[in-house]
């Protein structure tokens, strides 16, 4: 039964790739940007930059578990 659903999903994505591909690509870019921001936020070199506290808090705004840990 699951084979039918996966085949239907794959066929639908293949037939409507002009609709789905920008969504898939933008999702991958957003994930890559998230990891870059978290890497920069957690790097030790950030502490040497003037205003590092403000910069770290701004870059960490998109990281929901960090915000929840801060305020809870």
C-alpha positions in Angstrom: 0.0 0.0 0.0 2.8 2.4 0.9 4.5 1.7 -2.4 1.4 3.0 -4.3 1.5 6.3 -2.3 5.2 6.8 -2.8 4.9 6.2 -6.5 2.0 8.6 -6.8 3.9 11.3 -4.9 7.0 10.8 -7.0 5.0 10.9 -10.2 3.2 14.1 -9.1 6.4 15.8 -8.2 7.9 14.8 -11.5 4.9 16.0 -13.5 4.7 19.3 -11.6 8.4 20.0 -11.2 8.0 23.7 -12.3 5.8 24.2 -9.2 7.8 22.0 -6.7 11.4 22.7 -7.6 11.5 26.4 -6.5 10.0 25.3 -3.2 12.5 22.4 -2.7 15.5 24.6 -3.7 14.4 27.5 -1.4 14.0 25.0 1.5 17.5 23.7 1.0 18.9 27.3 0.8 17.1 28.2 4.0 18.5 25.2 5.8 22.0 26.0 4.6 21.6 29.6 5.8 20.4 28.4 9.2 23.5 26.2 9.6 25.8 28.9 8.6 24.3 31.4 11.1 24.4 28.8 13.9 28.0 28.0 13.0 28.9 31.7 13.1 27.0 32.2 16.3 28.7 29.3 18.1 32.3 30.1 16.8 34.9 31.1 19.3 36.1 33.9 17.1 32.8 35.8 17.6 33.9 36.8 21.1 36.8 38.9 19.7 34.4 41.1 17.6 33.3 44.4 19.2 29.6 44.1 20.1 29.7 40.3 20.1 26.9 40.0 22.6 24.4 42.0 20.5 25.6 40.2 17.3 25.2 36.7 18.9 21.7 37.6 20.2 20.6 38.9 16.8 22.0 35.8 14.9 20.3 33.5 17.5 16.8 34.9 17.0 16.0 32.2 14.4 17.0 29.5 16.8 13.8 28.8 18.7 15.2 26.3 21.3 17.8 28.8 22.3 15.2 31.5 22.8 13.0 29.2 24.8 15.9 28.2 27.0 16.8 31.9 27.6 13.3 33.0 28.7 12.1 29.9 30.5 
